């Protein structure tokens, strides 16, 4: 079984799961599935955990891999709880998924950490710090609590250079930005990383990073399908 | 200089503030309640840098050798809570200060990534186990039959939140479980019966106290605290798990079921240690101040 962990409104994730089903058992897993169907997650004996996916009981040790498209659990995701409960339940589901996806004995793209469901960092400033520590050039970004709205919309001049890395390979992009992105992914311990660079007088400088797989990008989707093939073949 | 960000009304924060003040340490106290009048600015290049302004005081955060941070949920403050919920200025101040705290070379008690380990109790339990401390068996389920089977194996079972929100512990009553009907996944845990022990770790130092209480969760009942001597092996594991989780200071909840057999329930990354300070134990505030000042000494040019 291959899991595609996603929001209840993520149609692209449903299509990815359908595509994977052409060669392996696959299913989306949403917070709604965990809330509405029977589950039994065990700690510390995680492999004895089981979830119920659309009528099928799945043991944790039957899961061959997971593609995680959920950066966080937002209260709106939990529309089936009363309004007053959603914020609390969002923290609970976030905690549940953090534990379960981190503890699964199979590959997870990307595996959660304590700070984020999709890797170790979720903020731009964090990635710029990591890049600086790796001596990767970074764009001039200024973030200020006095002028947050303008900080947020600040865009790089010209079209950005996009690089996507998955499982140690470059899916799109080339040259120094590709090398920088791979070094960032390795340093952060993430399988999937999409980095945007701006052109400046030293060549390319990091502008932003995302660790949520972008399924609208054909190279990413194809790369994930190839990876799922590999996971299915490892059965 | 040592950055102190918190509330002086908080006894734990105040105790560290007062020790540092008494010792003549150079401190930059930023009142967390003033978050609406605090600003932070970050620039990525040519070198990453943060500037903090609070009232008339301005600080380059790179000048800080250490920090003790006990932030609160600023949305509860009167001057903030009525504003729109999307992104408020205090949200950004908090975000940027936490970003600095995560990546600075200064000694930080504690870094945000270490704080976050407590936001998923079972995620933290898996890490605790790696450092040789026993953890209770847990089940997350919404299936009444599974919960009943778990309760049959463990006889006594408690339930509590999976996250750090609404962290109240109650003992499970199976009769009330069947009356609940459909429910979402909840955390059930084997109840370990023994002596409650709270261990505060500051770097390599441990200060332990035993807590006598009849309540399921001693925080919400009458409790009596006495100094407690940990076996060396257990003390060493407490130090290791604190370091392993990225913390300098921790408050570890243990239950002793025998002289040398302990279970670990949780590692609190922002312990309110003043509530556990027993008369004859060492001052935890002094140990925290030692850590903060040691970093100051190391950073000062000779």
Boltz contact constraints between the chains, C-beta under 6 A:
constraints:
  - contact:
      token1: [A, 34]
      token2: [B, 185]
      max_distance: 6.0
  - contact:
      token1: [A, 35]
      token2: [B, 184]
      max_distance: 6.0
  - contact:
      token1: [A, 38]
      token2: [B, 143]
      max_distance: 6.0
  - contact:
      token1: [A, 39]
      token2: [B, 185]
      max_distance: 6.0
  - contact:
      token1: [A, 40]
      token2: [B, 141]
      max_distance: 6.0
  - contact:
      token1: [A, 40]
      token2: [B, 143]
      max_distance: 6.0
  - contact:
      token1: [A, 40]
      token2: [B, 146]
      max_distance: 6.0
  - contact:
      token1: [A, 41]
      token2: [B, 140]
      max_distance: 6.0
  - contact:
      token1: [A, 42]
      token2: [B, 139]
      max_distance: 6.0
  - contact:
      token1: [A, 43]
      token2: [B, 122]
      max_distance: 6.0
  - contact:
      token1: [A, 43]
      token2: [B, 125]
      max_distance: 6.0
  - contact:
      token1: [A, 43]
      token2: [B, 138]
      max_distance: 6.0
  - contact:
      token1: [A, 44]
      token2: [B, 129]
      max_distance: 6.0
  - contact:
      token1: [A, 88]
      token2: [B, 165]
      max_distance: 6.0
  - contact:
      token1: [A, 91]
      token2: [B, 163]
      max_distance: 6.0
  - contact:
      token1: [A, 91]
      token2: [B, 165]
      max_distance: 6.0
  - contact:
      token1: [A, 92]
      token2: [B, 162]
      max_distance: 6.0
  - contact:
      token1: [A, 92]
      token2: [B, 163]
      max_distance: 6.0
  - contact:
      token1: [A, 95]
      token2: [B, 120]
      max_distance: 6.0
  - contact:
      token1: [A, 95]
      token2: [B, 162]
      max_distance: 6.0
  - contact:
      token1: [A, 95]
      token2: [B, 163]
      max_distance: 6.0
  - contact:
      token1: [A, 96]
      token2: [B, 162]
      max_distance: 6.0
  - contact:
      token1: [A, 98]
      token2: [B, 120]
      max_distance: 6.0
  - contact:
      token1: [A, 98]
      token2: [B, 123]
      max_distance: 6.0
  - contact:
      token1: [A, 99]
      token2: [B, 120]
      max_distance: 6.0
  - contact:
      token1: [A, 99]
      token2: [B, 122]
      max_distance: 6.0
  - contact:
      token1: [A, 99]
      token2: [B, 123]
      max_distance: 6.0
  - contact:
      token1: [A, 102]
      token2: [B, 123]
      max_distance: 6.0
  - contact:
      token1: [A, 103]
      token2: [B, 126]
      max_distance: 6.0
  - contact:
      token1: [A, 114]
      token2: [B, 116]
      max_distance: 6.0
  - contact:
      token1: [A, 114]
      token2: [B, 117]
      max_distance: 6.0
  - contact:
      token1: [A, 115]
      token2: [B, 113]
      max_distance: 6.0
  - contact:
      token1: [A, 115]
      token2: [B, 116]
      max_distance: 6.0
  - contact:
      token1: [A, 123]
      token2: [B, 99]
      max_distance: 6.0
  - contact:
      token1: [A, 125]
      token2: [B, 42]
      max_distance: 6.0
  - contact:
      token1: [A, 125]
      token2: [B, 99]
      max_distance: 6.0
  - contact:
      token1: [A, 128]
      token2: [B, 44]
      max_distance: 6.0
  - contact:
      token1: [A, 129]
      token2: [B, 48]
      max_distance: 6.0
  - contact:
      token1: [A, 129]
      token2: [B, 103]
      max_distance: 6.0
  - contact:
      token1: [A, 132]
      token2: [B, 48]
      max_distance: 6.0
  - contact:
      token1: [A, 138]
      token2: [B, 44]
      max_distance: 6.0
  - contact:
      token1: [A, 138]
      token2: [B, 45]
      max_distance: 6.0
  - contact:
      token1: [A, 140]
      token2: [B, 45]
      max_distance: 6.0
  - contact:
      token1: [A, 141]
      token2: [B, 44]
      max_distance: 6.0
  - contact:
      token1: [A, 142]
      token2: [B, 43]
      max_distance: 6.0
  - contact:
      token1: [A, 143]
      token2: [B, 42]
      max_distance: 6.0
  - contact:
      token1: [A, 144]
      token2: [B, 41]
      max_distance: 6.0
  - contact:
      token1: [A, 145]
      token2: [B, 39]
      max_distance: 6.0
  - contact:
      token1: [A, 145]
      token2: [B, 40]
      max_distance: 6.0
  - contact:
      token1: [A, 145]
      token2: [B, 89]
      max_distance: 6.0
  - contact:
      token1: [A, 145]
      token2: [B, 92]
      max_distance: 6.0
  - contact:
      token1: [A, 145]
      token2: [B, 93]
      max_distance: 6.0
  - contact:
      token1: [A, 146]
      token2: [B, 39]
      max_distance: 6.0
  - contact:
      token1: [A, 148]
      token2: [B, 92]
      max_distance: 6.0
